[in-house]
Each structure stands twice: as structure tokens, then as C-alpha cells.
Amino acid sequence: MKINILKNSLLEKITVVNRICPKKSDLSVLNFFKLEAKGEKLNIFATDLEISYQASILAKKIEEEGDVLIPAKQFYEVLQNFFEEDIILEKKENTILIKSKSSISNLPGISEEDYPLIPSFNTDNYFEIENRLFEIYLEKIYGNIKTASVIKPEFAGVYMWIDQNYVRLVTTDTIRLSEIKFKKDLVITNIENETKVLIPERIITEYLKIKKKPLKLRIYLEKAQITFDLDDQVLLTKLLTIDYPDYQQVIPKDFNLIIYLKRDDVLKILKLNKIFTDQTKEVKLKIYPQEKLMEFYSKNELLGESLNKTEIEIEKSDIDEPFEIAFNIDFLYEGIKNVDSEKVFLGINIPTEYGTKPILLKSPLEEDFIYILMPI
């Protein structure tokens, strides 16, 4: 194997490889990844047995085809510190040489017999979507995944539900829930039967980190595996097998109070209140239905307190007396921020002696994104 290639185009892909391969102090087999020079391309494969990554790069010149298995962390660090952009990769027996005009390094390889099998994927069932659009959807619901990994690890993923008319993406950490819903005709798909899968957090996180140009993302769905195909980069992993709860049962339908908030004004207020929250992250909302007024109150024993007011529009109110309700300020801020409209619909059920119910945040005009949050 001998190949001439541009360092930065290679480094972009090896950055992903470095994240995926375990960073153990020894040189165990999973610390290695595979380089293969074939045709006009350099192909890359890495796995930690949980998630696998494949990529290809157009080479400047391939003088000799071949493959080699080399340690990911060390190769990544060598590339980062090479001066020249134009480099040569050459295999000598079971060693890889990394050369430029002024530098040369070598790394040990291992026998391919010791390496795990490269998993394949079936392309029969898929749906295709603009990758930038898919990322916008994921970013709106991603926060729940990170907290779920601590609060409820078995739910740390994206629940995807495809029916005859819609594709739904759902995340929850049991304190809050987000749902993105878009019409099936926004995607190209051959999936006709209702399909429900739970996509692990790991592949979502890696997908969002990958540098990519605007293009079509094709997602292949199999019984136990999901694959994200970005043409020159492929991520695949096993699906989670837990039964996802019937989340639609917890979406509130009726409310004691329906109000509308000015989105940008409330976000500014919450930013100010964040300064004065303590470790509990609590912000108290006091609502005055008669005055059409809402107060935001936070307190920190060391820093002081903050009280801010904003006017509200009321669509429905079953009560006249003021009442108070509290939330995690970060969770409330995130929900309001992800509503794409000038005003935010806020549906509230008044806390009673029998307990509290979640609030619902969404756009007044659209049902494509909903955010449910439990009071503290």
C-alpha cells in the first residue's frame, strides 16, 4: 500500500475515528482502525463494537493498493502535528509510514485476522431527508437525551415513529418530553408499514459532531440495526430494544389556563433570572389572571434575588386568583427557545392536592413541535 493524500481531508475523518476508538493505555485490537487503498479512494473503518464508522476519501494518487490496521489515537496525533498538507502513507510489512518532505513517522500495525468483522447493512428499508433539516430537528430535542443519560439511561435516545402520514422524533428524560412531527411527504421513503424504533444516544451524538456538507441523508432501518449514510461517511449501530412508553398518553389536552407569551421577552427575563438561581435551578412563576401579568422570581442566598414581570395574553382561564408554579429554569428556557414563533402557547393545569400535571409549550399556529415540562 502506497498512497498520496491531503492531510486535512484525512484528518477530518480521522477525528471521527479517534472519538469512536477506545482510548485505552494498551494497544488492544479496538484501539486500531483500518485503512484500505483501493481504486481511487482511501477507505476507513473503525468500531468499538457498539458503533461503527466507515468513510472514504478521494486520494491524490494511489501507487499501490493494500490495507493496514493502525492505532487510532497515535495516528490522529501524528497527523495533527505534521507541517505539510501533502503526505504519503506507505505500508512496510506490518508498519505504516507517514511521510512528507520534512517529516517521517511510523506506527505499528496488527494482523487483520485479529480485527472484528466489518458489519454490513441492508438497504431495503430507508428514508431520505436533507441532512441540514434533520439536524435542526435533532437539535430541538437533543437536550432531553443528555439529561436522560443521567436520569433515565434506558430512554437516552431518539424514538422514531413512522406511520402512514407522519414521521415523529421524540425524546424524554421523564421530567420533560419533546416531539418533532413532520409530514411523510417531506422525505423520500419506501417504508409503508408503521415503524417504531429507539435510536441510541451515541449514534445521534456522533452524527451531530460529524463535519458534512449539505446533502441527502439516507437512514436504513433493519430489525435490530440502524445506519446513517452520508455518501462518503456511514455510521451504524444496534437499535435499543426497550419498549418505549405510550408517550401520547401524557400529553395534556385540556387546561385550566391557556396563555400566550412573547418568546424573546421571556427568554431575556429567564437569562436574567438564571444569574440568581442556586443549585436547585428553580424559577417561580406567579400568574395573575385578572391583571394579565406573570412574574418570574429566583433567589440565591449568596447573590440576591431577581423579580421580573411580563404581560400575558389569556385565551382561557378557569380561575381568577393568582397562583404560583415552579420549574427548572434551564428546562423552561430550552423549551421556549425551541418554539419557532413570535408568541408561545403555554397550557397550564393548576397544581392541586392530588398532584401536578405537565405544562405544554408550542407555537400557537403549528403542531410540528411540542414541549412538555413537569413543574418542580
N, C-alpha and C positions, 0 to 999 in steps of 0.2 A: 504494500500500500504506500502510495506517494501522491500527495495532493497539495496544490497551491490554492490558498483561500484567503479571504479578507477577514482580519481578526475581529472587527466589530460585529460583522454579521454572524460570526460563530459565537462570539461572547454573549450575544443576545439570547441565543438558545441555551448555551451552557449555564447561564444564570438560572434558568428554569431547572435544568438538570441538577444544579447544586442545591436547590431548595428541596428537590424530591429525594435525592440520595441521602441516606442516613449519614450523619457526621460523627461517626464513632472514631475512637482513637486508633483502633486496629484497622487492618486492611481486609475486613470481611467482604464477601462477594457482593453484598448490596451497596457497598461504597463505590463500586465500579459501575461504569456505563459503557455502552458500545458505540463505536464509530465505524461506519461502513462506507467506503468509497466505491460507488457503482454508477456506471453510465456517466452522467454529467453532474451528479449530486453527491453530497456528503450526507448520509443518513445517520440519525442519532436515536438511541433508545436508552431509557432509564426506568427503573422501577424500585419501589421499596416493598413490593408485594401487595400493598394497599392501593396505590395509584401508579399508573404507568404513563409515560410520556414518549411520544415519537415526533421527530421533526426532520426536515430536510432542508438543505441549503445548496444553492447553485454554486459550484466550485469555479474558480478561475481556470484551473487546469487539473486534470487527473492523469498523471503519468502511469500510475499502476493501481489497479483495483485491489481491494482487500479490506480486512476489518481488524479491529483491535479492541480489547477491553481494558480500560484505564481508570484510575481513581478520580472521582469527580471533583472533590474538594481541591486537590493539588493542581489538577488541570485548570480549574477555574482561576486559582490564584496565579498560576503561571501566565495565563492569557491576560489577566488584569495588569500585569506588570511588564508585559512586552512593549517595547517602544514603537516598533514599526507596525504599520497596518497590514502589510503583505507578509504572510507567514507560510511556511511549508510544514506539513505533517508527514512524517515518514516512519513506517514500521520497520524495525530491525529485529528480527527474530520475535521475541515477545516484549519488546520495548517500543515506545513511541518517542520519536524525536520531534521537538518543536523548534523550528529554526527560522531565523530572519537574518538580515545582513550583518547585524551586530551581536546577536544572541543565539544561544542554543541551550536547550534544556532537554532532559529525558525523564520519562516516567515508566515504571514497571507495569507490565500487563499481566493478565491471567488467562488461563485456558478457557475457551468458550464452553467446554464440557461442564465447568463448574457453575456456569451462569444460569439463572432461571429462564424458562422458556418465554419467548416474547408472545404475549397474548394477542389473539386475533379478535376481530369484531365482525358481527353480521350487519349488513347494510340494508336488510329487508324493510325494517320499520324505522321511519325517520320523520323529523320535521325540520324545516329550514327557515331561518329568520335572520334579519340583518343583525350582525353582532353588536353594533352600537346600540340598537334598540333593546336587545336582550340585556346588555349591561345596565342600561337605565333602569329596567325593571328590577334587576337583581340588586342594584344599589339601594333602591327604595325599601327593600325588605331584608337587607343583609344584616342590619344591626341586631335583629332578633336572633339570628344564627349564633352570633358571638356570645350573647348572654345565655342562650340555650345550652351552649357547650359547658357552662358552669352550673346553671340552674337545673336543666333537664337534658343531659347529654344525648339521650336516645332520640330527641327531637331536633338535634343540631344538624339541620339540613333543609332542603327546599322540597316541599311536597308539590308535585306537579300532577295536575288532574286535567286530562284532555277528554272532552265529551264531544257531542255532535256539533256544538256551536262555539264553544269557548276553550281557551287554554288558561288555566289558573295556576298561579305560583303563590304558595303560601308558606309563611314561616311563623313560628311561635316559640316563646320561652316560658309559656304558661301565665306570664304576667301581662303580656301583650301579644297581639296577633296582627299580621299584615297579609293582605291578599291583593295581588295584581291579577286583573282579569282582562283578557283581550280576545277579540273575535278570531276564530279559527282561520278566517279568510285573510288574515294578516300574515299567515305563514304558508309555506308550501309543505304539504304533508301527504303521506299515503296511509296514515293511521286513521282507520274508520271506527274501530271499536273503542268503547270507553276505556281509558288507560289511566291508572293511578300508580305513581312511583314516588319513592322518597330518595332524593339525591343527597349523598353525604356532603357535609360542610367542606371537607378537604378539597374536593374537585372544584367546588364553587370558588373557594378562596384562590386556588391556583389559577383557575380560568381568569378571574378578575385581575390577577397580577401580570398575566402574560401581555407583552407588548404586541400589538397587532394593528394592522391597517383595517379600514372599513371594508368588510366583505361579508359574504354569506356564511353563517354558522350552521352546520348541519349536525343535529343531535340524533344518534342512533339509539333506539331503545330495544333491549333484549330482556328476557325473563329475569335475569339476575345481574345485568351489566348495563352501564350507560357510557356512551362515547361522545365526546365533543370534538368535532372535526373542523379545523380551521384551515383546511387545504394543506399548508406546509407544517402545521402543528396539530397533534392529536393527543387528547387526554382521555384516559378511560379508567373506570373503577367499578367495583361491585356496588350494587344498589343496597340500601338498608332494607331489612326485612320486617321491621316492626310495623304493626298495624297502626296507621295514623288515626287519631280520633276524628269523629264526625264534627269538625270544627264549625260547620254552619249552624249547629245547634246552639252555640254560644254567641252568635252574632245577634245583638239586641235589635228588635224590630219596632218596639213601642217605647216611648219615652215620656217621662213626666215633664221634661223641659227640652225644647229644641231652640238653640240659639245660633247666631252667626257671628264669627269673629273676623276682624281684619287681620289677615295672615301676617303681613310684615310687621304690623304694630305689635302683635302678640310675641313674635319672635324676638323683637328688640327688648320687650319687657322681660321675657324669660332669660335672655342673656344677662340683663342687669341683675335679676334675682339670683342667677347662678353664683354670682360673686359672694352672696351672703348665705348660701346653703352650707350645712355641715355634712358630716359623713352619711347621714340618712338620705341626703339629696332630696329632701322634702320641700315642696312648694304647696302652700294652701291657697285654694281658690274660694273666695266668698262671693256669692252671687246674690244680687238684689234685683229680683224680677220686676218690682214696681218701678224702681229707678232706672232699669235697663243698664245696669252697671255691674262690672266684675272687678274684684280686687285680687292681686297676686301678692302673697306675703311669704317671705322667707326670713329665717333668723339663724345667726351664728353667734354663739356665746362670746367668741373672741373678736369677731369682725363687726358685729352690729346686726342691723335688720334692714329690710327693704320692703316697702309697700308701694305698689303701683296700680293704677286704675285704668280701665278702658271701657268705652261704651260698647254695648252689645245690641244686636237686633234679635228680637224674640219672635219666633214663629208659633210656638206653642208653650203654654205654661199651665200646669195643674196646681201650682202653688203661688202664693203671694209673699210669704215670709222669706227673709234672707236665710241662706243655708251655706254650709261650708263643706268642702270636699278637698282631699289632698292627693298628690301624685308624686311619683319620682320625676324630678324636673327634667332630667336627661331624656327619659322616655317620652314625656309630654312634648318636649321640644322637637324630638326626632319625628314624632307623628305629624305635628303641624307642619314642619319643614317639608315633608314629603307629599303634602297635598298641593297639587299644581293648580291653584286658583287664587284669585284675589281675596275671596272670602272662604272661610272654613265652616262647614256644617259641624255642629257639636251636639250630639244627642246624649242626654243625661237622665239616669234614673236616680232619684233621691235615695241616699242611704237610709235604711230603716233598721229596726231592732232585729230583723231577720237576716241582715247582712247587706252587702253592697253588690252592685252589678257593674259591669264594664261600661265605659263610655264609648261612643262611636265617633270617629273623625273621618271626614271625606269631603270631596268637592260638592258644592250644592247642586251642580249640574251633571256631574259624571259619577258613574258607579264603578269605574275601572280600578280605583284604588280605595281600599278601606283600611282603617287602622283602629284596633280595639285595644283599650287600656284599662286595667283594673286600678281602682283607687288604692291608696295605702290604707 
